[in-house]
Amino acid sequence: MDNPANSSHARFLPPAPVDRVLGPLTRFLHVQSASGIVLVVCTIAALVIANSPWREAYFRLLHLPCTLGVGSWVLNKDLLHVINDGLMTVFFFVVGLEIKRELVAGELRGWKKAALPVFAALGGMVVPALLFLAIAHFGGFDSALRRGWAIPMATDIAFVVGILALLGKRIAPGLQIMLLSLAIVDDIGAVLVIALVYTDAIQMTALAIAGAGCVLTFVMNLAGVRAVAVYAVVGVIVWLAVLKSGVHPTVAGVLLGLMTPAAPWIPMARLQVIFEKVAEDARDEALPQALTQATLAQASVAAREAISPLHRLENFLHPWVAFVIMPVFALANAGVEVKVAEIGQPLSLAVAAGLALGKPVGIVLFSAVAVALGLASLPRGVTRRALIGGGCLGGIGFTMSLFLTGLALPAEHTAAGKIGTLTGSLVSVIAGSLVLMTLKPDASAAE
């Protein structure tokens, strides 16, 4: 039997390096699996409302004028743009944090670990885009519709993790981690497309202000500024400048997320010394109580600063993004009037085919090439069948695909693009689930 004193002491030991890496990942997967269910409910609700007698009120609400400004500085947007340009910037900020975490301490740290998800993600972006463009060529799409080639490129990890959670022990942990890393690389590709492709005209003065704000943020990090309010003010200025520059403002969120420090201000060894000092002062009855309280306050600050800003912000914001921002985005963007004629439109079919067919083909093909060339290896417990099932689930492109639809297509064609996204994602859910359900529960132990 363990000594209670030893067990009590163990609670105060610093976490092992593996716990510091896997802890955030485990919490991330738990939040994502639950948020996937919420997203499904909000998507169904939006579709029902948009195809009900309340649809006119629904669309009027989305186009409700919203004004934000001080004096002559006024920003006029409708509610839909407030959600897509404002709230989704927080979503992309968290995306930036996730990318930084994976690059620093996750599956994208070092080429050996990153090779498979990088190759898989590249295939999952290139093949769907090429398939869309091929359909666009033979379907006679005009140049405005061909801009939608990027819509089927991205994977929605919330839905994917939700499906994997429902399948339980059939899913090897390695497949979850691979798909999570793949989605992160997908997000990097989507952000680059938004910044480089879907930016028509750039205002250099505004972009220079945004750049100066990013430099100021970097300098404040080096100087040890820890006041969140200061960073929030600078972040808002960067967001406004990027918005006025012509680049989509969500890019500002990603940049600021990538600039967030991944290392704690106070290392674990220093924290241990501080706690030992606190314990020593607590035992010294000669010290004034005020001094002891001051030492405890300093220890509290030290304990907070022993966790990196990246992890603190991700832990704080991720539930808000998963259970507030993404559901609101789904309610605002998934509501489309479903017409049988639009389901069979070439544009809808191109998007759906890119997701349901292009994604799994690209993911599996590029992964197989990487393994065959000896550049990567399948994770432990991930069989070829599991890879195919995971590739099919990679075709669930809900959040980012809907977002790209609004950027890429003219307003009169966004409904067809959204229907294609919903159709392709639904087919991907069914196909991926059917393949993965054929796996044995002990597949995680097999090679």
C-alpha positions as CSV (number, residue, x, y, z in Angstrom):
1,M,0.0,0.0,0.0
2,D,1.3,3.5,-0.9
3,N,2.4,5.8,1.8
4,P,-0.3,8.6,2.0
5,A,2.5,11.1,2.5
6,N,4.2,10.0,-0.7
7,S,0.8,10.2,-2.5
8,S,0.2,13.6,-1.2
9,H,3.7,14.7,-2.2
10,A,3.2,13.3,-5.7
11,R,0.4,15.7,-6.4
12,F,2.9,18.6,-6.2
13,L,5.5,17.1,-8.4
14,P,6.0,18.8,-11.8
15,P,4.3,16.8,-14.7
16,A,6.4,14.5,-16.7
17,P,7.4,15.8,-20.2
18,V,5.0,13.2,-21.8
19,D,2.1,14.6,-19.7
20,R,2.9,18.1,-20.8
21,V,2.6,17.0,-24.4
22,L,-0.3,14.6,-24.2
23,G,-2.4,16.5,-21.7
24,P,-3.4,19.3,-24.0
25,L,-4.0,16.8,-26.8
26,T,-6.3,14.7,-24.7
27,R,-8.3,17.7,-23.6
28,F,-8.5,18.9,-27.2
29,L,-9.9,15.6,-28.4
30,H,-12.5,15.5,-25.6
31,V,-13.7,19.0,-26.4
32,Q,-13.7,18.4,-30.2
33,S,-15.7,15.2,-29.9
34,A,-18.4,16.9,-27.8
35,S,-18.4,20.0,-30.0
36,G,-19.0,17.8,-33.1
37,I,-22.3,16.8,-31.7
38,V,-23.2,20.4,-31.0
39,L,-22.3,21.3,-34.6
40,V,-24.5,18.6,-36.0
41,V,-27.5,19.9,-34.0
42,C,-26.8,23.5,-35.1
43,T,-26.4,22.5,-38.7
44,I,-29.7,20.6,-38.7
45,A,-31.4,23.5,-36.9
46,A,-30.1,26.0,-39.5
47,L,-31.3,23.8,-42.4
48,V,-34.7,23.3,-40.9
49,I,-35.2,27.0,-40.2
50,A,-33.9,28.0,-43.7
51,N,-36.5,25.6,-45.3
52,S,-39.4,26.5,-43.0
53,P,-41.9,29.4,-42.9
54,W,-39.4,31.3,-40.7
55,R,-36.8,31.4,-43.5
56,E,-37.4,35.1,-44.4
57,A,-37.0,36.2,-40.8
58,Y,-33.9,34.0,-40.6
59,F,-32.2,35.7,-43.6
60,R,-33.3,39.2,-42.5
61,L,-31.6,38.5,-39.1
62,L,-28.4,37.5,-40.8
63,H,-28.4,40.8,-42.8
64,L,-29.2,43.0,-39.8
65,P,-27.0,46.1,-40.0
66,C,-24.4,46.4,-37.3
67,T,-22.3,49.5,-36.6
68,L,-19.2,49.8,-34.6
69,G,-17.2,53.0,-34.3
70,V,-15.9,56.0,-32.5
71,G,-16.3,59.5,-34.0
72,S,-15.5,59.4,-37.7
73,W,-14.1,55.8,-37.4
74,V,-17.1,53.7,-38.2
75,L,-17.3,50.1,-39.3
76,N,-20.6,49.0,-40.9
77,K,-21.2,45.3,-41.3
78,D,-24.3,43.1,-41.3
79,L,-24.6,40.3,-38.7
80,L,-23.3,37.6,-41.0
81,H,-20.1,39.5,-41.6
82,V,-19.7,40.2,-37.9
83,I,-19.8,36.5,-37.3
84,N,-17.6,35.5,-40.3
85,D,-15.1,38.4,-40.0
86,G,-15.2,39.0,-36.3
87,L,-16.0,35.9,-34.3
88,M,-14.2,33.6,-36.8
89,T,-11.0,35.6,-36.2
90,V,-11.0,34.1,-32.7
91,F,-11.5,30.7,-34.2
92,F,-8.5,31.3,-36.5
93,F,-6.5,32.6,-33.5
94,V,-7.1,29.2,-31.8
95,V,-6.1,27.6,-35.1
96,G,-2.9,29.5,-35.0
97,L,-2.3,28.4,-31.4
98,E,-2.9,24.7,-32.4
99,I,-0.5,25.0,-35.3
100,K,2.1,26.5,-33.0
101,R,1.6,23.8,-30.4
102,E,1.9,21.0,-33.0
103,L,5.1,22.6,-34.5
104,V,6.7,23.1,-31.1
105,A,5.8,19.9,-29.2
106,G,3.3,17.9,-31.3
107,E,3.2,15.6,-34.3
108,L,4.6,18.3,-36.6
109,R,7.8,18.7,-34.6
110,G,10.5,17.4,-36.8
111,W,10.3,15.9,-40.3
112,K,10.3,12.3,-39.1
113,K,7.0,12.7,-37.1
114,A,5.4,15.2,-39.5
115,A,6.1,13.4,-42.8
116,L,3.0,11.2,-42.9
117,P,0.4,13.8,-41.9
118,V,2.1,16.4,-44.2
119,F,2.0,14.1,-47.2
120,A,-1.5,13.0,-46.4
121,A,-2.7,16.6,-46.0
122,L,-1.0,17.6,-49.3
123,G,-2.8,14.8,-51.1
124,G,-6.0,15.8,-49.4
125,M,-5.6,19.3,-50.7
126,V,-4.2,18.8,-54.2
127,V,-6.4,16.0,-55.4
128,P,-9.8,17.6,-54.4
129,A,-8.7,20.9,-56.0
130,L,-7.7,19.1,-59.2
131,L,-10.9,17.1,-59.3
132,F,-12.9,20.3,-58.8
133,L,-11.0,22.0,-61.6
134,A,-11.5,19.0,-63.9
135,I,-15.2,19.0,-63.4
136,A,-15.2,22.8,-63.8
137,H,-13.4,22.4,-67.1
138,F,-15.7,19.8,-68.6
139,G,-18.8,21.5,-67.0
140,G,-18.0,24.8,-68.6
141,F,-17.7,26.8,-65.4
142,D,-16.9,30.5,-65.8
143,S,-13.9,32.1,-64.1
144,A,-16.0,33.2,-61.1
145,L,-17.1,29.6,-60.3
146,R,-13.6,28.1,-60.9
147,R,-12.5,30.2,-57.9
148,G,-14.2,27.6,-55.8
149,W,-11.4,25.0,-56.3
150,A,-10.2,25.5,-52.7
151,I,-13.6,24.8,-51.1
152,P,-13.1,21.0,-50.8
153,M,-9.5,21.2,-49.5
154,A,-10.0,21.4,-45.7
155,T,-11.0,18.8,-43.1
156,D,-13.3,19.7,-40.2
157,I,-11.6,18.0,-37.2
158,A,-14.5,18.6,-34.8
159,F,-16.8,16.3,-36.8
160,V,-14.0,13.8,-37.5
161,V,-13.2,13.4,-33.8
162,G,-16.9,13.2,-33.0
163,I,-17.3,10.2,-35.4
164,L,-14.1,8.6,-34.1
165,A,-15.4,8.9,-30.5
166,L,-18.6,7.2,-31.4
167,L,-16.7,4.3,-33.0
168,G,-14.8,3.8,-29.7
169,K,-12.2,1.0,-29.3
170,R,-12.2,0.2,-33.0
171,I,-10.0,3.3,-33.6
172,A,-6.3,3.2,-32.9
173,P,-5.0,6.3,-31.1
174,G,-2.5,6.7,-33.9
175,L,-5.3,7.3,-36.4
176,Q,-6.8,10.1,-34.2
177,I,-3.4,11.8,-33.9
178,M,-2.7,11.4,-37.6
179,L,-6.1,12.9,-38.6
180,L,-5.6,15.7,-36.1
181,S,-2.2,16.6,-37.5
182,L,-3.5,16.3,-41.0
183,A,-6.3,18.8,-40.2
184,I,-3.7,21.2,-38.8
185,V,-1.7,21.1,-42.0
186,D,-5.0,21.5,-43.9
187,D,-5.7,24.6,-41.9
188,I,-2.3,26.0,-42.8
189,G,-3.1,25.4,-46.5
190,A,-6.5,27.1,-46.1
191,V,-5.0,30.1,-44.4
192,L,-2.4,30.5,-47.2
193,V,-5.1,30.2,-49.8
194,I,-7.2,32.9,-48.0
195,A,-4.2,35.2,-47.8
196,L,-2.8,34.7,-51.3
197,V,-5.8,33.8,-53.5
198,Y,-8.9,35.4,-52.1
199,T,-7.3,38.8,-51.6
200,D,-8.2,41.1,-54.5
201,A,-6.7,44.5,-53.7
202,I,-4.2,45.4,-50.9
203,Q,-4.0,48.7,-49.1
204,M,-0.3,48.9,-48.3
205,T,-0.7,51.6,-45.6
206,A,-3.2,49.5,-43.6
207,L,-1.0,46.4,-44.1
208,A,2.0,48.3,-42.8
209,I,0.0,49.2,-39.7
210,A,-0.8,45.6,-39.2
211,G,2.8,44.7,-39.6
212,A,3.9,47.3,-37.1
213,G,1.3,45.8,-34.7
214,C,2.8,42.3,-35.1
215,V,6.3,43.7,-34.5
216,L,5.0,45.5,-31.4
217,T,3.5,42.2,-30.2
218,F,6.8,40.4,-30.7
219,V,8.7,43.1,-28.9
220,M,6.3,43.0,-25.9
221,N,6.8,39.2,-25.8
222,L,10.6,39.7,-25.6
223,A,10.2,42.5,-23.0
224,G,8.2,40.2,-20.8
225,V,4.9,42.1,-20.9
226,R,2.2,39.8,-19.4
227,A,-0.9,42.0,-19.3
228,V,-3.5,40.3,-21.4
229,A,-5.4,43.6,-21.9
230,V,-2.4,45.2,-23.6
231,Y,-2.2,42.3,-26.1
232,A,-5.9,42.5,-26.6
233,V,-5.8,46.2,-27.6
234,V,-2.9,45.6,-30.0
235,G,-4.6,42.5,-31.4
236,V,-7.8,44.6,-32.2
237,I,-5.7,47.2,-33.9
238,V,-4.0,44.5,-36.0
239,W,-7.4,43.0,-36.9
240,L,-8.8,46.3,-38.0
241,A,-5.7,47.1,-40.0
242,V,-5.8,43.7,-41.8
243,L,-9.6,44.2,-42.4
244,K,-8.9,47.6,-44.0
245,S,-5.9,46.2,-46.0
246,G,-8.1,44.0,-48.1
247,V,-6.6,40.7,-46.7
248,H,-9.3,38.7,-44.9
249,P,-9.2,39.7,-41.2
250,T,-9.1,36.1,-40.0
251,V,-5.4,35.9,-41.2
252,A,-4.7,38.4,-38.4
253,G,-6.0,35.8,-35.9
254,V,-3.7,33.1,-37.3
255,L,-0.6,35.4,-37.2
256,L,-1.2,36.5,-33.6
257,G,-1.8,32.8,-32.6
258,L,1.5,31.8,-34.2
259,M,3.3,34.7,-32.3
260,T,2.0,33.5,-28.9
261,P,4.9,32.2,-26.8
262,A,5.0,28.4,-26.4
263,A,7.5,28.5,-23.5
264,P,6.5,29.4,-19.9
265,W,8.0,32.6,-18.4
266,I,9.0,30.8,-15.2
267,P,10.6,27.3,-15.8
268,M,9.6,24.4,-13.6
269,A,12.8,24.4,-11.7
270,R,12.3,28.0,-10.6
271,L,8.7,27.3,-9.6
272,Q,9.9,24.5,-7.4
273,V,12.3,26.9,-5.6
274,I,9.4,29.4,-5.1
275,F,7.2,26.7,-3.6
276,E,10.0,25.6,-1.3
277,K,10.3,29.2,-0.1
278,V,6.5,29.4,0.5
279,A,6.7,26.2,2.6
280,E,9.6,27.6,4.5
281,D,7.9,30.9,5.2
282,A,4.7,29.1,6.3
283,R,6.7,27.2,8.9
284,D,8.4,30.3,10.2
285,E,6.0,31.6,12.9
286,A,8.2,34.7,13.4
287,L,7.3,36.2,10.0
288,P,4.5,38.7,9.9
289,Q,1.2,37.4,8.3
290,A,1.3,40.2,5.7
291,L,4.7,39.0,4.5
292,T,3.5,35.4,4.3
293,Q,0.4,36.5,2.3
294,A,2.6,38.4,-0.1
295,T,4.8,35.4,-0.6
296,L,1.7,33.3,-1.3
297,A,0.5,35.9,-3.9
298,Q,3.8,35.8,-5.6
299,A,3.6,32.0,-5.7
300,S,0.2,32.2,-7.3
301,V,1.5,34.4,-10.0
302,A,4.5,32.1,-10.5
303,A,2.2,29.1,-10.8
304,R,0.2,30.8,-13.5
305,E,3.4,31.9,-15.4
306,A,4.8,28.4,-15.2
307,I,2.2,27.5,-17.9
308,S,3.0,28.9,-21.3
309,P,0.7,31.7,-22.7
310,L,0.0,29.3,-25.6
311,H,-1.4,26.6,-23.4
312,R,-3.3,29.0,-21.1
313,L,-5.0,30.8,-24.0
314,E,-5.8,27.5,-25.8
315,N,-7.3,26.0,-22.7
316,F,-9.4,29.1,-22.1
317,L,-10.5,29.8,-25.6
318,H,-11.0,26.4,-27.0
319,P,-14.3,25.6,-25.2
320,W,-15.6,29.0,-26.2
321,V,-14.7,28.4,-29.8
322,A,-16.0,24.8,-29.8
323,F,-19.3,25.5,-28.0
324,V,-20.1,29.1,-28.9
325,I,-18.3,30.5,-32.0
326,M,-18.4,27.4,-34.2
327,P,-22.1,26.6,-33.4
328,V,-23.0,30.3,-34.1
329,F,-21.1,30.1,-37.4
330,A,-23.0,26.9,-38.3
331,L,-26.3,28.5,-37.5
332,A,-25.4,31.5,-39.7
333,N,-23.8,29.7,-42.6
334,A,-25.4,26.2,-42.8
335,G,-28.9,27.6,-43.4
336,V,-29.5,27.2,-47.1
337,E,-32.7,26.6,-49.0
338,V,-32.4,23.0,-50.3
339,K,-33.8,22.7,-53.8
340,V,-33.6,19.4,-55.6
341,A,-32.4,21.2,-58.8
342,E,-29.5,22.7,-57.0
343,I,-28.3,19.4,-55.5
344,G,-27.6,18.2,-59.1
345,Q,-26.0,21.4,-60.3
346,P,-22.4,20.9,-61.6
347,L,-21.1,23.3,-58.9
348,S,-22.6,21.3,-56.1
349,L,-21.4,18.1,-57.6
350,A,-17.9,19.4,-58.0
351,V,-17.6,20.4,-54.4
352,A,-19.3,17.2,-53.2
353,A,-17.0,15.1,-55.4
354,G,-13.9,16.9,-54.2
355,L,-14.8,16.1,-50.6
356,A,-16.2,12.6,-50.8
357,L,-13.9,11.3,-53.5
358,G,-10.9,13.6,-53.9
359,K,-10.1,13.7,-50.2
360,P,-9.8,10.0,-49.5
361,V,-8.0,9.3,-52.8
362,G,-5.5,12.1,-52.1
363,I,-4.9,11.2,-48.5
364,V,-4.5,7.4,-49.1
365,L,-2.5,7.8,-52.3
366,F,0.0,10.4,-51.0
367,S,0.3,8.4,-47.7
368,A,1.0,5.2,-49.6
369,V,3.7,7.0,-51.7
370,A,5.4,8.4,-48.6
371,V,5.4,4.9,-47.0
372,A,6.7,3.2,-50.1
373,L,9.5,5.7,-50.5
374,G,10.5,5.2,-46.9
375,L,9.8,8.8,-45.9
376,A,7.1,7.9,-43.4
377,S,5.5,4.9,-41.7
378,L,1.9,4.2,-40.6
379,P,1.3,4.8,-36.9
380,R,1.1,1.7,-34.7
381,G,-2.2,0.1,-35.0
382,V,-3.2,1.9,-38.2
383,T,-3.9,-0.7,-40.9
384,R,-4.5,0.1,-44.5
385,R,-8.3,-0.3,-44.0
386,A,-8.1,2.2,-41.1
387,L,-6.2,4.6,-43.3
388,I,-8.9,4.3,-46.0
389,G,-11.6,4.9,-43.4
390,G,-9.8,7.9,-42.0
391,G,-9.3,9.2,-45.5
392,C,-13.0,9.1,-46.1
393,L,-13.6,11.0,-42.8
394,G,-11.1,13.5,-44.1
395,G,-13.8,14.5,-46.6
396,I,-15.9,16.1,-43.8
397,G,-15.1,19.7,-44.7
398,F,-17.8,21.5,-42.9
399,T,-16.5,24.7,-41.1
400,M,-13.6,25.7,-43.3
401,S,-15.4,24.6,-46.5
402,L,-18.4,26.8,-45.7
403,F,-16.1,29.6,-44.8
404,L,-14.2,29.3,-48.1
405,T,-17.5,29.1,-50.0
406,G,-18.4,32.6,-48.8
407,L,-15.0,33.9,-49.9
408,A,-14.7,32.1,-53.2
409,L,-18.1,32.3,-54.9
410,P,-20.4,35.1,-55.9
411,A,-23.4,35.5,-53.6
412,E,-25.8,34.0,-56.1
413,H,-23.8,30.7,-56.1
414,T,-23.0,30.3,-52.5
415,A,-26.1,28.2,-51.9
416,A,-25.0,25.6,-54.4
417,G,-21.5,25.6,-52.9
418,K,-22.9,25.1,-49.4
419,I,-25.2,22.2,-50.6
420,G,-22.2,20.6,-52.2
421,T,-20.2,20.9,-48.9
422,L,-23.1,19.4,-46.9
423,T,-23.6,16.6,-49.4
424,G,-20.0,15.7,-49.7
425,S,-19.5,15.9,-45.9
426,L,-22.6,13.6,-45.3
427,V,-21.3,11.0,-47.9
428,S,-17.9,11.2,-46.2
429,V,-19.4,10.5,-42.8
430,I,-21.3,7.5,-44.1
431,A,-18.5,6.0,-46.1
432,G,-15.8,6.5,-43.4
433,S,-18.1,5.2,-40.7
434,L,-19.0,2.0,-42.7
435,V,-15.3,1.3,-43.4
436,L,-14.1,1.9,-39.8
437,M,-17.0,-0.2,-38.4
438,T,-15.5,-3.2,-40.1
439,L,-12.4,-2.9,-37.9
440,K,-12.1,-5.3,-35.0
441,P,-12.2,-3.7,-31.5
442,D,-8.6,-4.9,-30.9
443,A,-7.3,-3.3,-34.1
444,S,-5.2,-0.8,-32.1
445,A,-3.0,-3.7,-31.1
446,A,-2.4,-4.9,-34.7
447,E,-0.1,-3.5,-37.2
